[in-house]
Amino acid sequence: MAFEQGHEKLGGRKKGTPNKKTLIKADDLLIELDVNPIQRLIELAESDLTSIEQKINCYKTIAQYTYPKLKAQEILVDAKPSMPTVIEIVAYGEDNM
């Protein structure tokens, strides 16, 4: 299927999405300037001048990079078990041995 002039764009990267080369340049710039964004967020969160809302946002952002996101799990519980549950209590003492 040949390209037809004037049709709408299908698939591909969305406009404005940085490519790999641009991301590498950003990393190089951070290294060159000796800036660690995570460390800076920690410093902001621990500052006395930061509001509680700002501290919470800092910690939420830090958590995204330090802890894995947990997947929701589904647990199925049978409300009516097929067999009754029997609990037998056995006590051993000097008389029963």
Secondary structure as UniProt FT lines:
FT   TURN            5..6
FT   TURN            15..16
FT   HELIX           20..32
FT   TURN            33..34
FT   HELIX           37..46
FT   TURN            48..49
FT   HELIX           52..66
FT   TURN            94..96
//
